[in-house]
Amino acid sequence: MSISKTQSALISVLAFMLTTAAHAQSSVTLFGMLDVGLGFVSNVQGGRELAANDSVFTPSLIGLRGAEDLGSGYKAVFEVESQFAVENGTAIPGPGMDFSREASVGIEKANVGTVSFGQQYNLMYDFLFAPPAQFDATFQYGGLYNMRQGPFAALGIPQNPTGAMDLDQTAGTTQVSNSVKFSSASFDGLTFGALYGFSDSDSFSSNDTVGFGADYLRGSFGVGAAYNETRYAALNDGKSGIRNFGAGVHQRIGALYLSGLYTNTENTLSGATVQAFQAGGMYSFSPSMRLGANYQYWRGNAALEHNHAQQLTSALQYSLSQRTLVYLEVAYQWTGGDVAGDDNAWIDGVGQSDSTRQAIAQLGIQTSF
């Protein structure tokens, strides 16, 4: 197998960092995860599909994160992260996108927070999806098939492969380039943050991103909210965009983890709007075995022909070790709307059904390091 120049450079940088880390008050961590499996779809444009898949339960990632102690409670921090296809080793979303997931550097102050710069996750991801919030079942057990998609391609999100994949932008598929982010430390369970993504045009009021978020986590209970608006050059010359906001809650009761999430997504140019409601839970039968299930309901407004969708998602996980698990996931979606044929089911991560029904089953393995 040949090694690209970018991969060779990454290996060289990693080797240098690991050999020099011991000589300074710093740390560098190599991390990642790989996910592969076999999936069956009941209806993709009228036919059944059986295929080897990867990045379904979790994305396949590799990255580096590090910190250097600067003294007086300050640290320099960085993180670079790539997604790739296990089946052929290529970068996702495409060639040359080696650190498309994250490439950031910043300064952290103990008991205050972190200011970071670069290509970063938005705050819908930080405060509704990622640990420790975890209000979205997609992170816990739903994976790619649990992300919001449905019959809402007419939402028309620019730079989106279907126009509506991960439509509320909570699941980490949308990053913000040229951004500055502040993420606070925890103040008795309260964390908050703000983000601004600079425009690549001469105007500060177009083609930019603004985000805010806050979580309150205390013991087994958590509640949070987030807002993100990204203006795109393709929408009214960068003066319009996609606006998202959402709120979530979770509660752990013994071996049962319950969560709920509401999100609202609007194309501010067309007025097309989708509201999404999600409720579910995960029960741990033992430290090794867990079963999760949730119900989602999404509805579009008149600009989306009142299309609506319902979906049930469930996954059984069994941990072979602390790092490796096997899983069986199933999802079923049914839809409706004003115009027959324009409201066909569409589970995220696969092709659209030619009817108002679609079902998926995936058997896979995931490991992390």
N, C-alpha and C positions, 0 to 999 in steps of 0.2 A: 504494500500500500504506500503510495507516494505521500509526502508531507508538503503542504503548501508553504509559501514564504511566511504567511501570517501565522500559521501553526508553529513553524520553526522559531519565529521570533517570540511567540508566547512561551514556548518551552524554555528558550534561553533566558527570558525575563524571570520565569518561575524559578529556574535553577539559581539565578543570581540572588533573587529575593530570599530563597530558602537558606542559602549559604551565608548570607549577610545578616539575617534576622537575629541570629544568636549573639551578634556583636553590638546590638543596639537595643534600647528599650522599645522594641516593636514586635509585631506579630503579623504573619501572613498565613492565611488559611485557604487551601484549595478545597472547593466544595462542588457538589453536583448531584444529579440524579438521572437515572435512565429508566424509561418505561416502554415496554413492548407488549403486544398481545395479538389475539386473533378475534376479529369482530364480524358479526353478522347483522345486516340491515334488511328489514322486511321489504322496503320499497324505496328504490332510488330511480326516479324517472320511470316507474312501472316495473322495474326488475329487482330481483333479490341480489344481494351482494355479500360475498364472503371474502375477507381480505386480511392480510397481516397489517397491523397498525402500530404506530408508536406515538408517544406524547398524548395519550388519551386520558389516563387517570391523573397523571401529572405531566408537565412538559419535561422533555429531556434537556438538561441544562449542565453547563460547566462554568465555573467562575472562580475568581480570586477576590478575597477581601482582606484588608489589612489596616493596621493602626500603628502610629508612632507616638510615643509619649513625649510631649513638648514641655512638660513641667507645668506647675501651678494649676493642675486640673485640666489642662488642654491636651487634645490629641489631634493629630492629622489622620484622617481616615480616607479610605478609597474602596471602591468596589467595581469590578468589571464582570459581566455575565453574558453568556451566549446561549442561544437555543439551537439545537441541531437535530437532524433526523437520524435515529439509530440505524434505520434500515440501509442507509447509504453514506452516513457521516457528513452530509452536506449541511451548511448553515441554513437556519430559518430566520427571516423569511426568504433569503436568497443569497447568492454569492456576494462576498464583500461585506456582509452584515455580521461581522464576527462578534461585535459587542452590542448588538441591537437591543438586548434586554436591559442592560444597564452599563453605564460608563460614567462614574461620578467620583469626585474628590471633594473633601470638605474639612471643616474644623469642628470638633466636638468639645464642649465645655461641660465638665461634670456637674450634675444637678441643674443644668440649664437646658441644653439641647444641642442640636447639630445644624450647621448651615452647610449645604452641599451644592455643587454645581455640576452640570453635565446633562447626559441623557438619563432620565430618571422615571420611575413609576409615578403615575398621578395619584392624587389623594383619595379617589374612590377605591383604589387598590389598597393603599396604606391603612385607611381607617375603617373599611368595611370588609375586606377580603383577607388580608394577610394576618398572621399571628401578631399580637395576641387577640385581635378582634374576632376574626373567624365567624362573622355573621352569615356569610354565604356558604351554603352547603357544598358548593363547587370545590372549595378547599378541603373540606373534611372527607368527602366521599363521592361527590358527584362528578368531578373532573370535567373534561371538555364537553361531554354530552349534557351537562347541567347548565352551561352558560346560556344566557338569553340569546335566542335567534328567532325561531318561529317564522311566520309568513309576513315579515316586515322589511323585505328588501327595499321597498319604496321609501323607507326612512332615509336612505341615501347618504350614509356616512362615508365621506371621502376617504380614500386610502384604505378601504375596508374590502376584503376579498368577496363579500356577499352583499355589502351594503348594510348589514345588520348583525354581523358576527360579534358576540360579546357586546351587544348594543348599548348596555349601560356602562361599559368600560370599567368594570370592577375587577376583572379576572387577570389583569396584568398583560393583556395583549396589546395595550396602547401605552406607549411611552411618550415622554415630553422632552424634546430636544432643546438645547440652549436654555436650560431651566436653572433656576435657583430655588432651593427648597429649605424651609426651616421646619425641623421636627423637634418638638420639645422633649425634655425628660419627663418622667412621671412625677406628678405632684399629688401625692395621696390617691393615686389611681387615675388622675386626669392627665391626658396627653392631648396635644393639639398641634396643628401645623398649617403652613401656608406655602403655596407654590406659585411661581410666575415663570412662564415659558416665553422667552423673548421672540418677537416677530423676526422673520428673515426679510422683512420689507422695511421701508423707511418710516412707517407709521407705527406708533405704539398702540394704536386703537384697532389694529386689524392683524389677522393671522397670528394671534398669540394665544396663550393659555393662562387661565386663572383658576386656582383651586384653594379650598379651605377644608379642614376636617377636625374633628374632635372625638375622643373616646373617653368613657369613664368605665374603668374595670376595677371591681372590688371583689376579691375572693372568687366565688363561682358565678358571679353576675357581671354582665357587661352590656353597655348601651353606647351607640355611637352614631355619627352623622357625617356626611361629606358632600361637597359640591365641586363640580368641575365644568368649565366651559372652554372649549377649544374652537377658535375661529380658523376656518380653512380658506386657502386662496381660491378653491373651486366653488365656494359659496359666497356669492355677492362680492367678489374680489377681496375676500378676507374679512369682510365686515359682518358676516353671519357665520354660524357654526353649529356645533352640537353641544347642548347644555344637559348636564346630568346632575341629579342630586338624589340622595338616598339616606335611609336610616335603618339601623338594625339593632337587634337585642339577642342576647344568649343567656342561658341559665343551665348550670350543671346541677343535677340532683342525683347524687350517688353515681351509679354507672351510666346514667342517662344524660346526654347532652342535647339540649333543645335550642333551636335558633330560628329567628325570623328576620326577613329582609324586605324592604320596600324600596324601589327605585323608580325614577321618572326621567325619561329621555325625550328631548325635543330637538328637532331640526329647526333652528330659529329663522331660517329663510322660508321653508315651506309650511311651517306650523305642524308638521307631522309629529305626533307624540305617542309614546308607548309607556304605559304604567305596568310595573311588574310586582307581583306579590309572591312571596315564598315562605313556607313554613315546613320545618322538618326536625328530625332528631337522629341521634346515633346512640346505640346501646352497646356497651362493652360486656360481652359474656364472660370474658377472661382477659388477661393482659395481651393475649395473642389474637383473639377473635372479636370482631366488631361488625355490626350491621347498621347501616344508615339508610334512611328513606326520606323523601320530601315531595311536596306538592307545590307546583307553580301555576300561577295564572297571569297571563299577559293580555292587555287589551290596547288596541290602537284607536285613535280618534277618527273623525270623518275623513281627514286627509289621508288616512291609511285604510279607507273603506270599512272601518270598524272591524278590521280583522282582529281575531282573538285566538289565543291558544292556551291549552292546559297541558301540563306534563307531570308525569310521575317518574321519579328516578330513585333507584336503589342500588346499593353496593354492599357485598359481603367481603370483608377483608380478613386475611389470616397472615399474621406476622411469622415468618420463618426465623427471623432474628431481629435485632434492634434496627437493622438497616434495610432488610429485605422483606417484602410482602407479596403475596399473590391475592388476586381479587377477581370477583365476578360481578360485573355491573350490567344493569338493564335499565332502559329508558323507553317510555311510551308517550307519544304526543298526539293530541287530537285538536283540530282547529275548526274555525268557522269565520264568516265574514259576509259582506254585502254582495260580493261578486264571485260566483262559483268559478273555480279554476284559478283565481288569484289568491286563494287562501289556503293553499296546500301546505301540509305539515312540512317542517324543516328543522330537524334536530341539528344543533351546532356540531360541526366537524364532519358532516357527510353531505351528499347531494340531496336535493329536494325531492320529496315524494310527489307522485302524480295524483295523489288523493289527499283527503283530510286526515289520514292516519299514517303513522310511521313508528316502528319499533326497532330497538337496537339491543344487542347483547355483546358483551366484550369480556373475554377471559384473558388476564394478563399478569405480568410480574413487574414490580417496580423495586429498584434498589437505589440507595443514596450513599453518599460518602462526604 
